[in-house]
Amino acid sequence: MELFFLLLAGVVLLKGLLGALHSLSYQRYLNRQLSRTPPVWTPPASVIVPCKGTDFELQENMEAILDQEFEDCEVIFVTSTESDPSLADLRRAARKFPGRRVKFVVSGLSDQRGEKVHSLLRALDQVDPGSEVLVFADSDGRPHRHWLRDLLAPLGDPQVGASTGYRWFFPRRGNLASLLRATWNSSIATLLGEHRHNFAWGGSMAIRRSTFAAIDVPAYWRQSISDDYSLTEAVNAAGLRVHFQPRCLVASHGDCTWRELLEWSTRQIIITKVYSPGRWRLALLSEWPFVLFWWWTLGELLASALGLGGAIEIRWLQGAPLLLLLGMVWFLGAVRGLFRWRMICRIRPEQRERLKRDFWGYLFLGPLAATLTACNLAVSLFTSSIVWRRVRYRLVSSREVRVVRDN
């Protein structure tokens, strides 16, 4: 037992050290990216936004998409039904921008794929014939005014199959569940970088229309629930790469309850298990050793404080030395959290006051976020079913999904 603990501690410390070094390397990458002026490329574009229900401040989110500093683009709002509650906010937002070309599409329902993917496929039928780029956004995201221009810039490279940003959660009230969601999500955002292992994110991704057709993305979407992972698979299969554009981190505002957090985070992990099993296995091998070490060590310290016997019988690893070991692990994680906080402060300076309020979460909630991930992974071991926007899906494989609707 003692040897196992020492091995576990060594693995966790090494992981933490490598993570801290990666943060320094990532900061240099970010500095290079943000110091460059993106090339200006503004071809005719179509922005497709699938909507269902009323997301937090939906109208403000859609106004941000309509108010892009990009002249030649159309915005296509697509809902599954003509009675979707989002339509009132969508129409109010569109009326504020009479100069912007806006289309409303009703996609209907499908039992072969996810509602979002089905909406995207139906919206493609209404894209302007002159559009050269397809852009995809989510209704709960609020991009900055140069988002579209920045997102399209990398597509000038013939080796870039798709350009992507990612989400960043900004809690409103700053309740613990919402702050934990922001911390949990930030660790995924920093997986994207200057390498060939990037994945597209459906709330902020763009692809040339010619590339979209050449690599036959609709074939990958035909029986899928994941628009972004399936598009990533199509891009990689064609020998192209996904480019991460850090300027295109999209703000997602609002709060969540503990139940919503658990449902949302577990859904992300289950989708990853089915559509990107390599990333899922890496998360399993990374998070569970950390969580086991963290709570085991806390348990040993508590037992020592209460005068109870612990499982570790190594005399020099008791009391203060054990606390120091735990502190070192926390410190290495806090370095990563500090980097993420500084990164988003630089990319979204207009959110700095709110980020100052939430600063402590990025430093102290890392172990709790890892524990949440470990729980998500444990659940995903036993099920491949998810609930998304009140529809239940059974994910049979990356090419087959079964839809279960409530009557």
C-alpha positions as CSV (number, residue, x, y, z in Angstrom):
1,M,0.0,0.0,0.0
2,E,2.8,2.4,0.9
3,L,4.7,1.7,-2.4
4,F,1.5,2.2,-4.4
5,F,0.9,5.6,-2.7
6,L,4.5,6.7,-3.5
7,L,4.1,5.7,-7.1
8,L,0.8,7.5,-7.3
9,A,2.3,10.6,-5.8
10,G,5.2,10.5,-8.2
11,V,2.8,10.2,-11.2
12,V,0.6,13.1,-10.0
13,L,3.6,15.3,-9.3
14,L,5.1,14.6,-12.7
15,K,1.8,15.3,-14.4
16,G,1.5,18.6,-12.5
17,L,5.0,19.6,-13.4
18,L,4.5,18.8,-17.1
19,G,1.2,20.7,-16.9
20,A,2.9,23.8,-15.5
21,L,5.6,23.6,-18.2
22,H,2.9,23.2,-20.8
23,S,1.3,26.4,-19.5
24,L,4.5,28.3,-20.0
25,S,4.8,27.0,-23.5
26,Y,1.2,27.7,-24.2
27,Q,1.6,31.3,-23.1
28,R,4.4,31.8,-25.6
29,Y,2.1,30.3,-28.3
30,L,-0.7,32.6,-27.3
31,N,1.6,35.7,-27.3
32,R,2.7,34.8,-30.9
33,Q,-0.9,34.4,-32.0
34,L,-2.2,37.6,-30.4
35,S,0.8,39.7,-31.6
36,R,0.1,38.8,-35.2
37,T,-2.3,40.8,-37.3
38,P,-4.6,38.2,-38.9
39,P,-4.8,38.4,-42.7
40,V,-7.9,40.1,-44.0
41,W,-10.0,37.7,-46.0
42,T,-13.7,38.5,-46.2
43,P,-15.4,36.2,-48.8
44,P,-19.1,35.9,-48.9
45,A,-20.1,33.8,-45.9
46,S,-23.2,32.1,-44.4
47,V,-23.5,31.9,-40.6
48,I,-25.8,29.1,-39.5
49,V,-27.3,29.2,-36.0
50,P,-29.4,26.3,-34.8
51,C,-31.8,27.4,-32.0
52,K,-34.1,25.6,-29.5
53,G,-35.7,27.2,-26.5
54,T,-34.8,30.4,-24.9
55,D,-31.1,30.5,-23.8
56,F,-30.0,33.0,-21.3
57,E,-30.1,36.5,-23.0
58,L,-30.7,34.9,-26.3
59,Q,-31.6,38.1,-28.0
60,E,-28.4,39.8,-26.9
61,N,-26.4,36.7,-28.2
62,M,-28.0,36.9,-31.6
63,E,-27.5,40.6,-31.8
64,A,-23.8,40.1,-31.3
65,I,-23.8,37.7,-34.3
66,L,-25.8,40.1,-36.5
67,D,-23.6,43.0,-35.5
68,Q,-20.4,41.6,-36.9
69,E,-18.0,43.9,-38.7
70,F,-18.3,41.8,-41.8
71,E,-20.2,43.1,-44.8
72,D,-20.9,40.2,-47.1
73,C,-22.6,37.6,-44.9
74,E,-26.0,36.2,-44.3
75,V,-27.3,34.8,-41.0
76,I,-29.5,31.7,-41.0
77,F,-31.5,31.0,-37.9
78,V,-32.9,27.4,-37.9
79,T,-35.4,25.9,-35.5
80,S,-36.9,22.4,-35.5
81,T,-40.5,23.7,-35.3
82,E,-42.5,26.8,-36.2
83,S,-43.6,27.2,-32.6
84,D,-40.1,27.2,-31.0
85,P,-40.0,29.7,-28.1
86,S,-36.7,31.1,-29.5
87,L,-38.4,32.6,-32.6
88,A,-39.7,35.7,-30.8
89,D,-36.2,36.7,-29.6
90,L,-34.7,35.9,-33.0
91,R,-37.1,38.1,-34.9
92,R,-36.7,41.0,-32.4
93,A,-32.9,40.7,-32.9
94,A,-33.2,40.6,-36.7
95,R,-35.4,43.7,-36.8
96,K,-32.6,45.7,-35.2
97,F,-30.3,45.1,-38.1
98,P,-32.4,45.7,-41.3
99,G,-29.3,45.9,-43.4
100,R,-28.2,42.3,-42.5
101,R,-29.5,39.4,-44.7
102,V,-31.4,37.1,-42.4
103,K,-33.2,33.8,-43.1
104,F,-35.5,31.7,-40.9
105,V,-35.6,28.0,-41.6
106,V,-37.7,25.3,-40.0
107,S,-36.0,22.0,-40.2
108,G,-38.5,19.5,-38.8
109,L,-37.6,16.5,-36.7
110,S,-35.5,13.5,-37.5
111,D,-35.2,10.1,-35.9
112,Q,-31.8,9.4,-37.5
113,R,-29.6,12.1,-36.0
114,G,-29.4,14.8,-33.3
115,E,-31.7,17.7,-33.7
116,K,-28.9,20.2,-34.0
117,V,-27.2,18.2,-36.8
118,H,-30.5,17.8,-38.6
119,S,-31.1,21.5,-38.4
120,L,-27.7,22.2,-39.8
121,L,-28.3,19.9,-42.7
122,R,-31.6,21.5,-43.6
123,A,-30.2,25.0,-43.3
124,L,-27.5,24.1,-45.8
125,D,-30.3,23.8,-48.5
126,Q,-31.0,27.5,-47.9
127,V,-27.4,28.8,-48.1
128,D,-26.8,31.6,-50.6
129,P,-25.3,30.1,-53.8
130,G,-22.6,32.8,-53.7
131,S,-21.4,32.0,-50.2
132,E,-17.8,30.7,-50.1
133,V,-17.6,29.9,-46.4
134,L,-19.9,28.1,-44.0
135,V,-19.8,29.3,-40.4
136,F,-21.5,27.6,-37.5
137,A,-22.4,29.2,-34.2
138,D,-24.5,28.4,-31.1
139,S,-27.4,30.3,-29.6
140,D,-25.9,30.5,-26.1
141,G,-22.6,32.2,-27.3
142,R,-21.9,35.9,-27.6
143,P,-18.9,36.6,-29.9
144,H,-17.1,39.9,-30.2
145,R,-17.6,42.2,-33.2
146,H,-14.5,40.9,-35.1
147,W,-15.2,37.2,-34.4
148,L,-16.2,36.4,-38.0
149,R,-13.3,38.1,-39.6
150,D,-10.8,36.5,-37.2
151,L,-12.4,33.0,-37.6
152,L,-12.1,33.1,-41.4
153,A,-8.5,34.3,-41.5
154,P,-6.8,30.9,-41.0
155,L,-8.7,29.4,-43.9
156,G,-6.3,31.0,-46.4
157,D,-3.9,28.2,-45.6
158,P,-4.6,25.3,-47.9
159,Q,-3.6,22.8,-45.2
160,V,-6.3,24.2,-42.9
161,G,-9.5,22.3,-43.3
162,A,-11.5,24.1,-40.6
163,S,-11.0,27.0,-38.2
164,T,-12.3,26.9,-34.7
165,G,-12.7,28.8,-31.5
166,Y,-14.1,27.6,-28.2
167,R,-16.5,28.6,-25.4
168,W,-15.7,30.4,-22.2
169,F,-18.3,30.5,-19.4
170,F,-18.8,33.8,-17.6
171,P,-21.0,33.3,-14.5
172,R,-23.4,36.1,-13.7
173,R,-24.1,35.6,-10.0
174,G,-20.9,33.7,-9.4
175,N,-22.5,30.8,-7.6
176,L,-20.3,27.8,-6.9
177,A,-21.8,25.5,-9.5
178,S,-21.5,28.1,-12.3
179,L,-17.9,28.9,-11.3
180,L,-17.0,25.2,-11.2
181,R,-18.5,24.9,-14.7
182,A,-16.2,27.7,-15.9
183,T,-13.2,26.1,-14.3
184,W,-14.0,22.7,-15.7
185,N,-14.5,24.1,-19.2
186,S,-11.3,26.2,-19.1
187,S,-9.2,23.1,-18.8
188,I,-10.6,21.8,-22.1
189,A,-10.1,25.1,-23.9
190,T,-6.4,25.0,-23.3
191,L,-6.1,21.6,-24.9
192,L,-6.4,23.4,-28.2
193,G,-3.2,24.9,-29.7
194,E,-0.5,24.8,-32.3
195,H,-0.6,21.1,-33.1
196,R,-2.5,18.6,-35.3
197,H,-4.7,17.2,-32.5
198,N,-7.2,20.1,-32.4
199,F,-10.9,19.4,-32.6
200,A,-13.5,21.8,-34.0
201,W,-16.2,23.2,-31.6
202,G,-19.6,23.7,-33.1
203,G,-20.3,27.1,-31.5
204,S,-17.4,28.8,-33.3
205,M,-16.2,27.0,-36.4
206,A,-15.8,27.8,-40.1
207,I,-15.0,25.8,-43.2
208,R,-14.7,26.7,-46.9
209,R,-17.8,25.6,-48.8
210,S,-15.6,23.8,-51.4
211,T,-13.8,21.9,-48.6
212,F,-17.1,21.0,-46.9
213,A,-18.3,19.4,-50.1
214,A,-15.0,17.8,-51.1
215,I,-14.6,15.9,-47.8
216,D,-18.3,15.1,-47.7
217,V,-19.2,16.4,-44.2
218,P,-22.9,15.6,-44.7
219,A,-22.0,11.9,-44.9
220,Y,-20.4,12.1,-41.5
221,W,-23.4,14.0,-40.1
222,R,-26.0,11.7,-41.6
223,Q,-26.4,9.6,-38.4
224,S,-24.5,11.7,-35.9
225,I,-25.3,13.8,-32.8
226,S,-22.0,15.6,-32.8
227,D,-21.6,18.2,-35.5
228,D,-18.1,19.2,-34.4
229,Y,-16.5,15.9,-33.7
230,S,-17.9,14.5,-36.9
231,L,-16.6,17.5,-38.9
232,T,-13.2,17.0,-37.2
233,E,-13.2,13.4,-38.3
234,A,-14.0,14.4,-41.9
235,V,-11.2,17.0,-41.9
236,N,-8.6,14.7,-40.4
237,A,-9.6,11.8,-42.8
238,A,-8.8,14.2,-45.7
239,G,-5.3,14.9,-44.4
240,L,-6.2,18.4,-43.4
241,R,-6.0,20.0,-39.9
242,V,-8.2,22.1,-37.6
243,H,-6.7,25.5,-36.8
244,F,-7.4,26.9,-33.3
245,Q,-8.0,30.7,-33.4
246,P,-7.7,31.9,-29.7
247,R,-9.2,35.3,-30.7
248,C,-12.4,33.4,-31.3
249,L,-13.1,32.2,-27.7
250,V,-16.9,32.9,-27.5
251,A,-18.4,34.2,-24.3
252,S,-21.3,32.1,-22.8
253,H,-23.1,34.0,-20.1
254,G,-25.4,32.8,-17.3
255,D,-25.5,30.5,-14.3
256,C,-26.3,26.8,-13.7
257,T,-27.6,24.6,-10.9
258,W,-25.7,21.6,-9.6
259,R,-28.0,19.3,-11.5
260,E,-27.5,21.2,-14.7
261,L,-23.8,21.1,-14.2
262,L,-23.7,17.4,-13.7
263,E,-26.0,16.7,-16.7
264,W,-24.0,19.0,-19.0
265,S,-20.5,17.8,-18.0
266,T,-21.5,14.1,-18.2
267,R,-23.0,14.7,-21.6
268,Q,-19.7,16.2,-22.8
269,I,-17.7,13.2,-21.6
270,I,-20.1,10.6,-23.0
271,I,-20.1,12.3,-26.4
272,T,-16.3,12.3,-26.2
273,K,-16.2,8.6,-25.4
274,V,-18.2,7.8,-28.5
275,Y,-16.7,10.3,-31.0
276,S,-13.2,10.6,-29.7
277,P,-12.3,7.5,-27.7
278,G,-8.6,8.4,-27.6
279,R,-9.3,11.7,-25.8
280,W,-11.6,9.9,-23.5
281,R,-9.0,7.3,-22.5
282,L,-6.4,10.0,-22.0
283,A,-8.8,11.8,-19.6
284,L,-9.4,8.6,-17.8
285,L,-5.7,7.9,-17.3
286,S,-5.1,11.5,-16.3
287,E,-7.9,12.4,-13.9
288,W,-8.4,9.3,-11.9
289,P,-4.9,9.0,-10.5
290,F,-5.0,12.7,-9.5
291,V,-8.4,12.3,-7.8
292,L,-7.4,9.1,-6.0
293,F,-4.2,10.8,-4.7
294,W,-5.9,14.0,-3.7
295,W,-8.7,12.4,-1.6
296,W,-6.5,9.7,-0.2
297,T,-4.1,12.3,1.0
298,L,-6.8,14.5,2.5
299,G,-8.2,11.4,4.2
300,E,-4.8,10.6,5.7
301,L,-4.4,14.1,7.0
302,L,-7.9,14.0,8.5
303,A,-7.2,10.7,10.2
304,S,-3.9,12.0,11.6
305,A,-5.6,15.1,13.0
306,L,-8.2,12.9,14.7
307,G,-5.6,10.6,16.0
308,L,-6.8,7.7,13.9
309,G,-4.5,5.3,12.1
310,G,-4.0,5.7,8.3
311,A,-3.1,3.4,5.5
312,I,0.3,4.9,5.0
313,E,2.9,3.5,7.4
314,I,5.9,5.6,6.2
315,R,7.1,7.5,9.2
316,W,8.7,10.4,7.4
317,L,5.5,10.9,5.3
318,Q,3.2,12.0,8.1
319,G,1.8,15.3,9.2
320,A,3.6,18.3,7.8
321,P,5.5,16.4,5.0
322,L,2.2,15.0,3.8
323,L,0.6,18.4,3.9
324,L,3.6,19.8,2.0
325,L,3.2,17.1,-0.7
326,L,-0.5,18.0,-1.1
327,G,0.4,21.7,-1.2
328,M,2.9,21.1,-4.0
329,V,0.3,19.3,-6.1
330,W,-2.3,22.0,-5.5
331,F,0.3,24.7,-6.4
332,L,1.2,23.1,-9.7
333,G,-2.5,23.0,-10.5
334,A,-3.0,26.6,-9.4
335,V,-0.2,27.7,-11.8
336,R,-2.3,26.2,-14.7
337,G,-5.4,27.9,-13.3
338,L,-3.6,31.3,-13.1
339,F,-2.4,31.0,-16.7
340,R,-6.0,30.3,-17.9
341,W,-7.3,33.3,-16.0
342,R,-4.6,35.5,-17.4
343,M,-5.2,34.2,-20.9
344,I,-8.9,34.9,-20.9
345,C,-8.3,38.3,-19.3
346,R,-6.1,39.2,-22.3
347,I,-8.5,37.8,-24.9
348,R,-11.7,39.2,-23.4
349,P,-10.6,42.4,-21.6
350,E,-14.2,43.7,-21.4
351,Q,-14.9,40.9,-18.9
352,R,-12.0,41.7,-16.6
353,E,-14.1,42.9,-13.7
354,R,-16.2,39.7,-13.7
355,L,-13.0,37.7,-14.0
356,K,-11.5,39.5,-11.1
357,R,-14.5,38.4,-9.0
358,D,-14.1,34.8,-10.1
359,F,-10.3,34.7,-9.8
360,W,-10.3,32.5,-6.7
361,G,-12.1,29.8,-8.6
362,Y,-9.4,29.3,-11.2
363,L,-6.9,28.9,-8.4
364,F,-8.7,26.7,-5.9
365,L,-11.4,24.7,-7.8
366,G,-9.0,22.6,-9.8
367,P,-9.2,19.5,-7.6
368,L,-13.0,19.8,-7.4
369,A,-13.2,20.1,-11.3
370,A,-11.0,17.0,-11.6
371,T,-13.3,15.2,-9.2
372,L,-16.3,16.2,-11.3
373,T,-14.5,14.9,-14.4
374,A,-13.7,11.6,-12.6
375,C,-17.4,11.2,-11.8
376,N,-18.4,12.0,-15.4
377,L,-15.9,9.3,-16.6
378,A,-17.3,6.8,-14.1
379,V,-20.8,7.3,-15.4
380,S,-19.7,7.1,-19.0
381,L,-18.2,3.7,-18.3
382,F,-21.8,2.3,-17.9
383,T,-23.9,4.3,-20.4
384,S,-23.9,5.8,-23.8
385,S,-27.2,7.6,-23.4
386,I,-27.6,11.3,-23.0
387,V,-30.4,13.9,-22.7
388,W,-29.9,17.0,-24.8
389,R,-32.4,19.8,-25.0
390,R,-35.1,17.5,-23.6
391,V,-34.5,14.7,-26.2
392,R,-32.9,11.4,-25.2
393,Y,-30.3,9.8,-27.4
394,R,-28.6,6.5,-27.4
395,L,-25.2,6.7,-29.0
396,V,-24.6,3.3,-30.6
397,S,-21.4,4.5,-32.4
398,S,-20.0,7.6,-34.1
399,R,-22.0,6.6,-37.1
400,E,-25.3,5.6,-35.4
401,V,-27.6,7.3,-33.0
402,R,-31.0,6.3,-31.8
403,V,-33.5,9.1,-30.9
404,V,-36.0,8.6,-28.1
405,R,-38.7,11.3,-27.9
406,D,-41.2,12.0,-25.2
407,N,-44.7,12.0,-26.5
